[in-house]
Amino acid sequence: MAIGKRIRFFRNRKGMTQKQLGEILGFLGKTSDVRMAQYETEARTPKHDLVKEMANIFDVSTHALTVPDIDTYIGLMHTLFALEDMYGLKIGEIDGEICLRLDKSDYSAYTSMFDMLHAWQEQSAKLEQGEITKEEYDQWRYKYPELDTSKHWAKVPSQAVSDYMLNGCASASMEEFQKIEKEEKKTAKKKKQK
């Protein structure tokens, strides 16, 4: 999640074009849409003063635009809010405990996220039960998905990815998984826009 995506999200939420937002921010009419496109594609990064102006226009906190920020509790909260917007993360309560859950209404995002979170939960359970060490657990998390053997992938890997895996070329298969993930995000975004 980057600032460009958040700017686009809140601009669309307000029903504004790039040109309209650029003009409100004081950019020249002929270049206002180009300038905003540069921020949204992250060819340029807006300075803090500009982020504050956009936040005022969108009627949101600057934290809502600058996610992810997990260095502060407020930043973490806005990161979680962004995850709700983008991936359907929901907050609820079970037996008096606050819990985060996935929204089932977006089936594609739900199944992808469920499978990945389920793989994580399995590793966490193994750690709690003493089946793996903290070091093994951390290695699984920090190298994810490279060391994930849960078979919880949302999509079946292509033949090329399978071949790479069999031949031990993990870095090439990682690129393929990243392509698949990127395509899933595009598909999910198109569905949300319809």
C-alpha positions as CSV (number, residue, x, y, z in Angstrom):
1,M,0.0,0.0,0.0
2,A,1.5,3.3,-1.0
3,I,0.5,6.9,-0.8
4,G,-0.4,7.0,-4.5
5,K,-3.0,4.3,-4.1
6,R,-4.4,6.0,-1.1
7,I,-4.6,9.4,-2.9
8,R,-6.5,7.6,-5.8
9,F,-8.8,5.8,-3.3
10,F,-9.8,9.0,-1.5
11,R,-10.0,11.0,-4.7
12,N,-12.4,8.4,-6.2
13,R,-14.3,8.3,-3.0
14,K,-14.9,12.1,-3.3
15,G,-15.9,11.6,-7.0
16,M,-13.2,13.9,-8.2
17,T,-11.1,13.7,-11.3
18,Q,-7.3,14.1,-11.2
19,K,-7.7,17.4,-12.9
20,Q,-10.3,18.7,-10.4
21,L,-8.1,17.7,-7.5
22,G,-5.0,19.2,-9.1
23,E,-6.8,22.5,-9.7
24,I,-8.1,22.7,-6.1
25,L,-4.5,22.2,-4.9
26,G,-3.5,25.1,-7.1
27,F,-1.8,23.4,-10.0
28,L,-2.1,25.0,-13.4
29,G,-5.2,23.8,-15.3
30,K,-3.2,22.3,-18.2
31,T,-0.9,20.3,-15.9
32,S,-3.1,19.6,-12.9
33,D,-4.1,16.1,-14.1
34,V,-0.6,15.2,-15.1
35,R,0.7,16.3,-11.7
36,M,-1.9,14.2,-9.9
37,A,-1.2,11.2,-12.1
38,Q,2.4,11.5,-11.1
39,Y,1.5,11.3,-7.5
40,E,-0.9,8.5,-7.9
41,T,1.6,6.4,-9.9
42,E,4.3,7.4,-7.5
43,A,6.5,9.0,-10.1
44,R,6.6,11.9,-7.6
45,T,6.1,11.9,-3.9
46,P,4.1,14.7,-2.4
47,K,5.7,16.8,0.3
48,H,4.1,16.8,3.8
49,D,2.4,20.2,3.2
50,L,0.7,18.9,0.1
51,V,-0.3,15.7,1.9
52,K,-1.9,17.9,4.6
53,E,-3.8,19.9,1.9
54,M,-5.1,16.7,0.3
55,A,-6.1,15.3,3.7
56,N,-8.1,18.5,4.3
57,I,-9.8,18.2,0.8
58,F,-10.6,14.5,1.4
59,D,-11.7,15.3,5.0
60,V,-9.4,12.6,6.4
61,S,-6.4,12.4,8.7
62,T,-2.9,12.6,7.1
63,H,-2.4,9.2,8.6
64,A,-5.1,7.8,6.3
65,L,-2.9,8.8,3.3
66,T,0.5,7.8,4.6
67,V,-0.1,4.1,5.4
68,P,1.5,1.8,6.1
69,D,2.8,3.4,9.2
70,I,3.3,0.9,12.1
71,D,5.7,3.0,14.1
72,T,2.8,4.6,16.1
73,Y,-0.5,3.3,17.4
74,I,-2.4,5.9,15.3
75,G,-0.4,5.0,12.2
76,L,-1.2,1.3,12.9
77,M,-4.9,2.0,13.2
78,H,-4.9,3.8,9.8
79,T,-3.0,0.9,8.3
80,L,-5.7,-1.4,9.6
81,F,-8.4,0.9,8.1
82,A,-6.6,0.8,4.8
83,L,-6.6,-3.0,5.0
84,E,-10.3,-2.9,5.5
85,D,-10.7,-0.7,2.4
86,M,-8.4,-2.8,0.2
87,Y,-8.8,-6.4,1.4
88,G,-12.1,-6.5,3.3
89,L,-10.5,-6.8,6.8
90,K,-13.3,-6.4,9.4
91,I,-13.3,-6.0,13.1
92,G,-15.6,-7.9,15.4
93,E,-16.0,-9.6,18.8
94,I,-16.0,-13.2,19.7
95,D,-16.6,-14.2,23.3
96,G,-15.7,-10.7,24.6
97,E,-12.4,-10.7,22.6
98,I,-11.8,-8.2,19.8
99,C,-10.9,-10.0,16.6
100,L,-10.1,-9.2,13.0
101,R,-11.9,-11.2,10.3
102,L,-12.2,-11.3,6.6
103,D,-15.3,-10.1,4.7
104,K,-16.7,-13.0,2.7
105,S,-18.6,-10.8,0.3
106,D,-15.6,-10.3,-1.9
107,Y,-14.9,-14.0,-2.6
108,S,-11.7,-13.6,-4.5
109,A,-10.0,-11.5,-1.8
110,Y,-11.5,-13.6,0.9
111,T,-10.2,-16.9,-0.4
112,S,-6.7,-15.5,-1.1
113,M,-6.4,-13.9,2.3
114,F,-8.0,-16.8,4.1
115,D,-5.5,-19.3,2.6
116,M,-2.5,-17.1,3.5
117,L,-3.7,-16.3,7.0
118,H,-4.6,-20.0,7.6
119,A,-1.0,-20.9,6.6
120,W,0.3,-18.3,9.1
121,Q,-2.1,-19.7,11.8
122,E,-0.8,-23.2,11.3
123,Q,2.8,-22.0,11.8
124,S,1.8,-20.1,14.9
125,A,0.0,-23.2,16.3
126,K,3.2,-25.3,15.6
127,L,5.2,-22.7,17.6
128,E,2.7,-22.7,20.5
129,Q,2.7,-26.6,20.6
130,G,6.6,-26.7,20.5
131,E,6.7,-28.4,17.1
132,I,8.9,-25.6,15.7
133,T,11.3,-23.2,17.4
134,K,10.9,-19.4,17.5
135,E,13.8,-19.1,15.0
136,E,12.0,-21.5,12.6
137,Y,8.8,-19.6,13.0
138,D,10.5,-16.2,12.4
139,Q,12.3,-17.6,9.4
140,W,9.0,-18.8,7.9
141,R,7.4,-15.3,8.5
142,Y,10.3,-13.3,7.2
143,K,10.8,-15.4,4.1
144,Y,7.1,-15.9,3.3
145,P,6.0,-17.3,0.9
146,E,9.3,-19.0,0.0
147,L,9.2,-21.4,2.9
148,D,5.4,-21.9,2.9
149,T,4.7,-25.6,2.4
150,S,1.0,-25.5,3.5
151,K,-0.3,-25.7,-0.1
152,H,-2.8,-22.9,0.8
153,W,-2.1,-20.9,-2.3
154,A,-5.3,-19.2,-3.8
155,K,-4.2,-20.1,-7.3
156,V,-2.6,-23.2,-8.7
157,P,1.0,-22.3,-9.8
158,S,1.6,-22.3,-13.5
159,Q,3.6,-25.1,-15.1
160,A,6.6,-22.8,-15.3
161,V,6.4,-22.1,-11.6
162,S,6.1,-25.8,-10.8
163,D,9.1,-26.5,-13.0
164,Y,11.2,-23.8,-11.3
165,M,10.2,-25.2,-7.9
166,L,11.2,-28.7,-8.9
167,N,14.6,-27.4,-10.2
168,G,15.2,-25.5,-7.0
169,C,15.1,-22.0,-8.5
170,A,13.2,-20.3,-5.7
171,S,13.9,-16.8,-6.8
172,A,12.3,-17.3,-10.2
173,S,9.2,-19.0,-8.7
174,M,8.9,-16.1,-6.2
175,E,8.7,-13.7,-9.2
176,E,5.9,-15.8,-10.7
177,F,4.0,-15.8,-7.4
178,Q,4.4,-12.0,-7.2
179,K,3.0,-11.8,-10.8
180,I,0.0,-14.0,-9.8
181,E,-0.6,-11.8,-6.7
182,K,-0.4,-8.6,-8.7
183,E,-3.0,-10.0,-11.2
184,E,-5.3,-11.0,-8.4
185,K,-5.2,-7.5,-7.0
186,K,-6.0,-6.0,-10.4
187,T,-8.9,-8.4,-10.8
188,A,-10.2,-7.6,-7.3
189,K,-9.9,-3.9,-7.9
190,K,-11.8,-4.1,-11.2
191,K,-14.6,-6.0,-9.4
192,K,-14.8,-3.4,-6.7
193,Q,-15.1,-0.6,-9.3
194,K,-18.0,-2.3,-11.1
